[in-house]
Amino acid sequence: MKVLTITNMWPSAERPFYGIFVARQMNSLPAVGVDLEVVPIYGSGSPARSLLAYLRAALKMVAVNFRRRPPDLIHAHTGHCGLLACLQLRAPVVVSYVGYDLDITSDRPDNRRSRGERRFFQQLSRFVAATIAKSARGRSHLPAATQPFNTVIPNGVDRDLFAPVDRAEARARLGNEGDERPWALFPSDPARYNKRFELAEAAAAAARERVPDLQLKVAYPVPPEEMPLWMSASDLMLMSSRAEGSPNIVKEGLACGLPVVGVVVGDVPELLEGLRHCHVCDATPEAMADAVVDVVSALPQRSDSRERTEHLGLEAIANRVCAVYDGALERGPGPLGFIGRRA
């Protein structure tokens, strides 16, 4: 099966970790029989540069109409790219919603434009062969008529890369040999509005009233290959976002056996359900602090999440994505995919 992926979330030399979860998932597909072609849109920077990047991608999608051998299927990541994918009429389109394009805030306070975009992208699901949402919460924002043609599939985790390392060894490799203080990890950009660092900071401050030596460690910017060390060196993760789809950073922490203290966003409640020393809290400093103290009091125990999240590995998720592809191939091409699926 030849699949063309178009995405505005893809690593670049300037932003090596941006969209890396999309890249890892797509790069796992050749192992299950997919011949992959990628059209990345590098739209960061000035508005003019962003517009030019999208225009180039649009022309590439139009050019698909004239290929001697077009791809069997177009897989678009994000609603913006789903719209561009519909500029070609020769291959079925699968749209993967990533979260912000269905139901969550952007990196700035919500505004009229972002709300309008989400409504538009939700309706786009009526005109493609199939869609993928990262969580049941995300799917619930799609029109009722298109939800039966949506599959909930989170992005997978590279469990070879994200694997536990001895805590003392990990700290020594990070230059913190001999540090026995409890670490709470914030593994995101604290400047991003959506990540709500101020809540994690307030929760850590409240927890210090009972755990005075608690350290709040911000792992940003960190090379992607170094993040497993930070997760293994830490005693818990604080996930305080305003909204998420299916946060890969949480799944990666779970693959390292790291307890997670998170709030109710995306599929976080489902990810953490029943896992040892993991907590889903109200988004208040007091509630998160109580969970932090509970995790620290159980040290040196960690979570049992490594053993219980094998279904989130890259290969397992790749097989589920391929099943969506098979269904989409039976339906109409381009923006006419909705005709075939009504049959």
C-alpha positions, 0 to 999 in steps of 0.5 A, spaced: 500 500 500 502 506 497 500 512 502 502 519 502 502 523 508 501 530 509 502 534 515 504 540 518 507 537 525 513 534 523 520 535 525 525 540 522 532 542 523 529 548 527 524 544 531 527 537 532 522 535 537 515 538 533 511 533 531 516 528 533 510 523 535 507 523 528 514 522 525 515 516 529 508 513 528 508 514 520 515 511 520 513 505 523 508 504 518 513 501 513 514 495 517 507 493 516 507 493 509 506 501 507 510 504 502 510 511 505 511 518 502 511 524 506 509 532 504 511 536 511 509 543 511 514 547 515 510 553 517 513 556 523 516 563 523 513 569 519 506 569 516 509 570 509 513 564 510 507 560 513 503 562 507 508 560 502 509 553 505 501 551 505 501 554 498 507 549 496 503 543 499 497 545 496 500 545 489 503 538 491 496 535 492 493 538 486 499 535 482 497 528 485 491 529 480 496 528 474 501 523 477 501 517 472 501 512 479 498 516 484 498 513 492 493 508 494 491 513 500 492 520 503 493 520 510 492 527 513 494 529 520 490 535 522 484 538 519 488 544 516 492 538 512 485 534 511 483 540 507 489 540 502 488 533 501 481 534 498 484 538 493 486 531 489 480 527 487 484 520 485 485 517 492 481 516 499 483 521 504 484 519 512 484 525 516 487 524 523 485 529 528 490 531 533 486 535 538 486 542 537 483 541 531 477 538 534 476 541 541 482 544 545 485 551 545 491 553 541 497 556 544 494 562 545 487 564 549 481 561 545 478 566 540 473 567 534 478 564 529 480 558 532 473 556 534 471 557 527 476 553 524 474 547 529 467 547 527 470 547 519 474 541 521 469 538 524 464 538 518 470 536 514 469 529 516 463 529 512 467 529 506 473 524 507 473 516 507 475 516 514 477 519 520 482 518 526 481 521 533 486 521 539 481 520 544 473 518 545 473 525 548 475 528 541 471 524 537 465 526 541 466 533 537 464 530 530 458 530 527 453 524 529 453 522 522 460 521 521 462 518 528 461 511 526 466 512 520 471 515 526 476 510 529 479 512 536 487 511 535 492 514 540 499 515 537 504 510 539 510 510 543 517 507 541 518 502 547 525 501 545 527 508 546 522 510 552 524 504 557 526 505 564 533 506 566 536 505 573 534 512 577 541 513 580 544 512 573 539 516 570 541 522 574 548 521 574 548 521 566 544 528 567 549 531 571 546 530 578 549 524 581 548 523 588 542 527 588 536 523 592 531 529 593 524 527 590 523 530 583 517 532 579 518 533 572 514 538 567 516 535 561 514 541 556 515 548 554 513 552 560 511 558 556 506 555 552 499 557 554 496 550 553 501 547 558 499 551 564 505 551 567 503 556 573 498 550 575 504 545 576 508 550 579 503 552 584 502 544 585 509 543 587 509 549 591 503 547 595 506 540 596 513 543 599 509 544 605 509 537 606 515 535 602 520 540 603 526 538 598 521 536 592 524 539 586 520 541 580 524 540 574 523 543 567 525 538 561 525 543 556 528 544 551 531 537 551 533 533 545 528 527 544 533 522 545 534 524 552 527 525 555 527 517 557 533 519 562 529 525 565 523 520 566 527 515 569 531 520 573 524 523 576 519 520 581 513 523 578 510 527 572 506 533 573 501 534 567 497 540 568 495 542 561 488 546 559 487 541 554 490 535 550 488 530 545 492 524 547 498 527 550 504 523 548 508 525 553 504 521 558 504 515 554 512 516 554 512 517 561 508 510 563 513 506 558 518 508 563 514 506 569 514 514 571 508 515 576 503 521 573 499 526 576 495 529 571 488 533 570 482 531 566 484 532 559 483 528 552 484 521 554 488 522 560 483 519 565 483 512 560 490 512 560 491 512 568 486 508 570 488 503 575 495 504 574 499 504 580 501 511 583 498 514 578 492 520 579 487 524 575 486 530 579 482 536 579 485 542 576 487 545 583 494 546 586 491 543 592 488 536 589 495 535 585 499 537 591 495 531 595 497 526 589 504 528 589 505 527 596 502 520 595 506 518 590 513 521 594 510 517 600 511 511 596 518 511 594 522 508 591 516 504 588 514 506 581 508 505 577 506 498 574 505 502 567 510 499 563 507 492 563 500 495 562 501 499 556 504 494 551 498 496 547 500 503 546 507 500 542 508 503 535 507 496 532 501 495 535 498 502 533 501 501 526 496 495 525 490 499 527 492 505 523 492 500 517 486 497 519 483 504 518 486 504 511 483 498 509 476 500 510 478 507 507 480 504 500 473 501 499 470 507 499 470 513 494 476 517 492 478 524 495 472 529 498 467 523 495 469 518 500 463 520 503 459 517 497 462 510 498 461 509 505 454 510 505 453 504 501 
